[in-house]
Amino acid sequence: MVKKFIDGYCWLLNWLIAMSLAVMVVLVFGNVVMRYAFNSGITLSEELSRWLFIWLTFMGAIIALKEHGHLGTDMLIGKLGPVGKKVCLGLSHLLMLFTCWLLFSGAYDQAMINWDTTSAVMEVSMAWIYMPGVVFAVLGGLIILNEFVRLLTGQIRDEDLVMIQESEESPHGATDKA
């Protein structure tokens, strides 16, 4: 049930990312055309594009977290046995949950502090600038907690204990043409 919920909100986030990107392209391109062709511009283009970019970045980070798409190194972990890998994975999940808590509390505090402050152009509460941190901390924390529970209940296979994405430039994926 949790996996279905996570898959559902990641599908929604993918859709929101695509829509945000489309709006950003239209706003920025339209603003450039209007400045050069008509010597005017869209007033809220720059501010709204910046806000959408912040939201887009955090939403993309949630999806990358779900798909284990972040880059990492397995230099030490790769040399450990299954028990060592499980311990390290469990510790890393606990550290990431703590980091999510820190991000949540800091972003929430900043949102509350800036609730009555409005932006210069759109005159919208500046709390919306900090809300992506809150959203990421909650949704990312749910993903990490789900993975941690799967680890504790033995639902993660030994070959999946190293949860990093190999770089495209990695020597493991490259072929030697010499």
C-alpha positions in Angstrom: 0.0 0.0 0.0 2.8 2.4 0.8 4.6 1.5 -2.4 1.4 2.3 -4.4 1.1 5.7 -2.6 4.8 6.5 -3.3 4.4 5.5 -7.0 1.3 7.6 -7.2 2.7 10.8 -5.8 5.9 10.3 -7.9 3.7 10.0 -11.0 2.0 13.3 -10.0 5.4 14.9 -9.3 6.6 13.9 -12.8 3.5 15.5 -14.3 4.0 18.7 -12.2 7.7 18.9 -13.2 6.7 18.7 -16.9 4.1 21.4 -16.4 6.5 23.6 -14.4 9.1 23.2 -17.1 6.6 24.1 -19.8 5.5 27.2 -18.0 9.1 28.3 -17.4 9.9 27.9 -21.1 6.9 29.9 -22.2 7.5 32.6 -19.6 11.2 33.1 -20.3 10.9 32.7 -24.1 7.9 35.0 -24.2 9.7 37.6 -22.1 12.7 37.5 -24.4 10.6 37.9 -27.5 8.6 40.7 -25.9 11.7 42.6 -24.8 13.4 42.4 -28.2 10.3 42.8 -30.4 8.1 45.1 -28.4 10.5 46.7 -25.8 8.3 45.5 -23.0 8.1 42.3 -20.9 6.2 40.0 -18.7 6.6 41.5 -15.2 6.3 38.3 -13.2 8.3 36.1 -15.6 11.6 36.2 -13.8 10.2 35.7 -10.3 7.7 33.0 -11.2 10.3 31.1 -13.2 12.7 31.2 -10.3 10.1 29.9 -7.9 9.1 27.2 -10.3 12.7 26.2 -10.7 13.1 25.8 -6.9 10.0 23.6 -6.8 11.1 21.7 -9.8 14.5 20.9 -8.2 13.0 19.6 -5.0 10.4 17.5 -6.9 13.1 16.0 -9.1 15.1 15.2 -6.0 12.2 13.2 -4.6 11.9 11.2 -7.8 15.6 10.6 -7.9 15.5 9.4 -4.3 12.7 6.9 -5.1 14.6 5.6 -8.2 18.0 5.6 -6.4 19.2 8.0 -9.1 21.6 9.9 -7.0 25.3 9.3 -7.7 27.4 7.8 -5.0 30.5 5.8 -4.3 30.7 2.2 -3.3 34.4 1.9 -2.8 34.1 0.8 0.8 30.6 -0.7 0.7 31.5 -2.9 -2.3 34.2 -4.7 -0.2 31.9 -5.5 2.7 29.8 -8.7 3.0 26.0 -8.7 3.2 25.8 -8.0 6.9 28.2 -5.1 6.7 26.3 -3.7 3.7 23.0 -4.0 5.6 24.5 -2.2 8.7 25.9 0.6 6.5 22.6 0.9 4.5 20.6 1.0 7.8 22.9 3.7 9.2 22.7 5.7 6.0 18.9 5.5 6.1 18.9 6.7 9.7 21.2 9.6 8.8 19.1 10.6 5.9 15.9 10.5 8.1 17.7 12.8 10.5 18.7 15.1 7.7 15.0 15.1 6.5 14.0 16.1 10.0 16.5 19.0 10.0 15.4 20.1 6.6 11.8 19.9 7.6 12.2 21.9 10.9 14.4 24.5 9.2 12.2 25.0 6.2 9.0 25.0 8.3 10.4 27.6 10.7 11.5 29.8 7.7 8.0 29.4 6.1 6.3 30.5 9.4 8.7 33.4 9.8 8.1 34.6 6.2 4.3 33.8 6.1 3.3 37.5 6.2 6.2 38.7 4.0 5.2 39.0 0.3 7.4 38.8 -2.8 8.2 42.0 -4.7 6.5 41.3 -8.0 3.8 38.6 -7.5 3.0 39.8 -3.9 2.6 36.2 -2.8 3.7 34.9 0.6 7.4 34.2 0.7 6.6 31.1 2.7 6.1 29.4 -0.7 9.8 29.7 -1.3 10.5 27.4 1.7 7.6 25.0 1.2 9.5 22.8 -1.2 11.9 21.9 1.6 9.0 20.9 3.8 7.4 18.8 0.9 10.8 17.2 0.2 11.4 16.4 3.8 8.0 14.7 4.3 7.8 12.8 1.0 11.5 12.0 0.9 11.4 10.9 4.5 8.5 8.6 3.6 10.5 7.0 0.8 13.5 6.5 3.1 11.4 5.2 5.9 9.8 2.7 3.6 13.2 1.5 2.4 14.4 1.3 6.0 11.4 -0.9 7.0 12.0 -3.1 3.9 15.7 -3.5 5.1 14.6 -4.4 8.6 12.0 -6.9 7.4 14.5 -8.6 4.9 12.6 -7.5 1.8 15.8 -6.1 0.1 17.9 -8.6 -1.8 21.6 -8.7 -1.1 22.4 -7.5 -4.6 20.3 -4.4 -4.0 22.1 -3.3 -0.8 24.3 -0.9 -2.6 21.8 1.8 -3.6 23.7 4.1 -5.9 23.6 4.9 -9.6 26.7 4.3 -11.6 28.0 7.4 -13.5 27.8 7.3 -17.3 31.6 8.0 -17.3 32.3 5.1 -14.9 35.0 2.6 -16.1 32.5 -0.3 -15.4 30.2 0.9 -18.2 32.9 2.0 -20.7 34.5 -0.3 -23.2 38.2 -0.3 -23.9 38.9 0.5 -27.6 42.7 0.2 -27.3 
